Amino acid sequence: MELKQIFRIVQKKWWLIATIVIISIVATGVKSFYFTTPIYAANAKLIVNQSSGDGGASLTASTIQTSIFLINSYKEIIKSSAIMNKVVEDYPDLGLNAWQLSAKISVTSANNSQVMNLIYEDTSYARAAQIVNAVSTVFKEQIPHIMNVDNITILSEADMTATPVPINVNPIMNLLISFVVSLMLAIGLVFILDYLDDTLKTEVQVSETLDVPVLAVVGTISKSDLKKSARMKSKAKTKVGESPYATINQ
């Protein structure tokens, strides 16, 4: 299709495109500002380091590499029932069971790093911080019994006094995404409707499709044109119907 044809198609259905975009943006704005529950994330950092059981021997590349390999195991241990049940037992005020804790906590680590990040998400930041700190403490206490090695240190706990920012509320970004996506969908819908419409509306389309010359064209008559024509006919009838003796009789 030529650019002129594309522009003509979009121009013909601009009202449909504008309607879809406006409805999408309004719906996204209402959802973002009024119907989205803020979610907060609390973070605690742990470091895995080999303890020097030989009287303070310095760390070597092999011990650091071993610690890095252990992180993959620790990621699974943290979310296991052995740790989660202990958290529920030691912190009954949390009001959660082991399955709920395991489902909402996540553990990440950077490549070639001995640091693990524990992240817990909740609608209350204070509650999320309390839970992630409790899990960190219990994991540090239980790992010597599970792995028979004491190599976990808590680098930083979640700050209970921090001013949190919701991780799922970004109205501006949501509106921009809604605008772009709805505009693309609306333009696509317009082209689909135009493709499915096989009627001939102009003499150019008739000439291109049938490959024959156009002899006559019937134009479109609007309601205002019909009313104007009716008024003109009414006036003409009135003039024709006037009596030639009307002036003499008067």
C-alpha positions in Angstrom: 0.0 0.0 0.0 1.1 3.5 -0.8 1.6 6.0 2.0 -1.3 8.1 0.7 -3.6 5.1 0.9 -2.4 4.4 4.5 -3.0 8.0 5.5 -6.4 8.0 3.8 -7.4 4.8 5.7 -6.3 6.2 9.1 -7.8 9.6 8.4 -11.2 8.0 7.5 -11.4 6.2 10.8 -9.6 8.7 13.1 -12.6 8.9 15.4 -12.4 5.2 16.0 -8.7 5.3 16.8 -9.2 8.3 19.1 -12.1 6.6 20.9 -10.2 3.4 21.6 -7.1 5.3 22.8 -9.1 7.6 25.1 -11.1 4.7 26.6 -7.9 2.7 27.2 -6.1 5.6 28.9 -9.1 6.5 31.1 -9.5 2.9 32.2 -5.8 2.6 32.9 -5.8 5.8 34.9 -8.8 4.7 37.0 -7.2 1.3 37.6 -3.8 2.8 38.6 -5.1 5.5 40.9 -8.2 3.9 42.5 -8.1 0.1 42.2 -4.5 -0.8 42.6 -3.4 -2.0 46.1 0.2 -0.8 46.8 2.8 -3.6 47.3 6.0 -3.0 49.2 9.2 -4.9 49.1 11.6 -5.3 52.1 15.1 -6.5 51.5 17.8 -8.1 53.7 21.3 -9.1 52.6 23.3 -12.2 53.7 26.8 -13.1 52.9 28.1 -16.6 52.5 31.7 -16.9 53.7 33.8 -19.9 54.8 34.6 -19.7 58.5 38.3 -19.9 59.3 38.4 -22.9 61.6 42.2 -23.1 61.6 42.8 -20.1 63.7 42.2 -17.2 61.3 43.5 -18.4 58.0 43.0 -16.0 55.1 40.4 -16.6 52.5 41.5 -18.1 49.2 40.0 -18.2 45.8 39.0 -21.8 46.4 37.1 -21.0 49.6 35.3 -18.1 47.9 34.4 -20.3 44.9 33.0 -22.9 47.3 30.9 -20.3 49.0 29.5 -19.2 45.7 28.6 -22.8 44.8 26.8 -23.1 48.2 24.5 -20.2 47.4 22.4 -22.3 45.0 21.8 -24.8 47.8 21.0 -22.1 50.3 18.4 -20.6 48.0 16.4 -23.8 48.2 17.1 -24.3 52.0 15.8 -20.9 52.8 12.4 -21.7 51.2 12.2 -25.2 52.7 9.8 -26.3 55.4 12.8 -26.7 57.8 13.3 -22.9 57.8 9.8 -21.8 57.3 8.3 -23.9 60.1 11.0 -22.6 62.4 10.1 -19.0 61.5 6.4 -19.7 62.2 7.3 -21.3 65.5 9.6 -18.5 66.7 7.5 -15.7 65.4 3.8 -16.6 65.9 2.8 -13.0 65.8 3.4 -12.9 62.0 0.1 -14.8 61.6 1.4 -16.8 58.5 2.0 -20.4 57.9 5.1 -22.0 56.3 3.5 -22.3 52.8 2.5 -18.6 52.7 6.0 -17.5 53.8 7.6 -19.7 51.2 5.3 -18.5 48.4 6.0 -14.8 48.9 9.7 -14.7 49.7 12.3 -14.7 47.0 16.1 -15.2 47.1 18.5 -13.7 44.5 22.2 -13.4 44.1 24.5 -11.7 41.5 26.8 -13.8 39.5 30.1 -14.6 41.2 28.9 -12.9 44.4 28.8 -14.3 47.9 25.9 -12.0 48.8 22.3 -13.2 48.8 19.3 -10.9 48.8 16.1 -11.9 50.6 13.0 -10.1 49.4 9.6 -10.2 50.8 6.6 -8.4 49.3 3.5 -7.4 51.2 0.8 -4.7 51.3 2.5 -3.4 54.5 6.1 -2.4 54.4 6.5 -2.8 58.2 5.2 -6.3 58.0 7.4 -7.2 55.1 10.5 -5.9 56.9 9.6 -7.8 60.0 9.1 -11.1 58.0 12.3 -10.8 56.0 14.4 -10.0 59.1 12.8 -13.0 60.9 13.6 -15.3 58.0 17.2 -14.0 57.9 17.7 -14.6 61.6 16.3 -18.1 61.6 18.3 -19.1 58.5 21.5 -17.9 60.1 20.7 -19.8 63.3 19.6 -23.0 61.6 22.2 -23.4 58.8 24.9 -24.8 61.2 22.5 -27.6 62.1 21.5 -28.3 58.5 24.9 -28.0 56.7 27.2 -28.5 59.7 29.0 -25.2 58.8 28.6 -21.7 60.2 29.2 -19.5 57.2 26.3 -17.1 57.1 26.5 -13.4 58.2 23.7 -10.9 58.0 25.1 -7.9 56.2 22.0 -5.7 56.5 18.5 -6.1 57.8 15.4 -4.4 56.4 15.0 -0.9 57.8 11.8 -0.8 59.8 11.8 3.1 59.8 12.3 3.6 56.0 9.8 5.5 53.9 8.8 2.9 51.3 7.7 3.4 47.7 5.3 0.9 46.2 6.8 -1.4 43.6 3.6 -1.9 41.6 2.3 1.7 41.3 3.7 3.8 38.5 0.8 5.6 36.9 2.8 7.6 34.4 4.5 4.5 33.0 1.2 2.7 32.9 -0.5 5.5 31.0 2.4 5.7 28.5 2.2 1.9 27.9 -1.6 2.1 27.6 -1.3 4.9 25.0 1.2 3.1 22.9 -0.5 -0.3 23.0 -4.0 1.0 22.4 -2.8 3.2 19.5 -1.2 0.2 17.8 -4.3 -2.0 18.4 -6.6 0.7 17.2 -4.6 1.3 14.0 -4.4 -2.5 13.4 -8.2 -2.7 13.9 -8.8 0.1 11.3 -6.7 -1.7 8.7 -8.5 -5.0 9.4 -11.9 -3.3 9.0 -10.7 -1.7 5.8 -9.3 -5.0 4.5 -12.6 -6.8 5.2 -14.7 -4.0 3.6 -15.0 -5.0 -0.1 -17.5 -2.3 -1.1 -16.6 0.3 -3.7 -17.2 3.8 -2.5 -15.4 6.1 -5.0 -15.0 6.3 -8.8 -11.3 5.7 -8.4 -11.9 2.3 -6.6 -14.4 1.3 -9.4 -11.9 2.2 -12.1 -9.0 0.4 -10.4 -11.1 -2.7 -9.6 -13.1 -3.2 -12.8 -10.6 -1.6 -15.1 -13.4 0.3 -17.0 -14.0 4.0 -17.4 -16.5 5.8 -15.1 -19.4 7.3 -17.1 -21.4 8.9 -14.3 -21.2 9.5 -10.6 -24.1 9.8 -8.2 -23.1 12.1 -5.4 -24.0 11.9 -1.8 -27.0 14.0 -0.7 -27.1 15.1 2.9 -30.2 15.9 5.0 -29.5 19.6 4.8 -29.4 19.4 1.0 -32.7 17.6 1.0 -34.3 20.2 3.3 -32.9 23.0 1.1 -34.3 21.4 -2.0 -37.7 20.9 -0.4 -37.8 24.6 0.6 -36.9 25.6 -3.0 -39.6 23.4 -4.5 -42.2 24.8 -2.0 -41.4 28.3 -3.0 -41.6 27.5 -6.6 -45.0 25.9 -6.2 -46.2 28.9 -4.3 -45.2 31.3 -7.1 -46.8 29.1 -9.7 -50.0 28.8 -7.8 -50.5 32.6 -7.3 -53.6 34.0 -9.2 -53.0 36.6 -11.9 -56.2 38.4 -10.6 -54.9 38.6 -7.0 -53.7 42.2 -7.5 -57.0 43.4 -9.3 -59.2 41.8 -6.6 -57.2 43.5 -3.9 
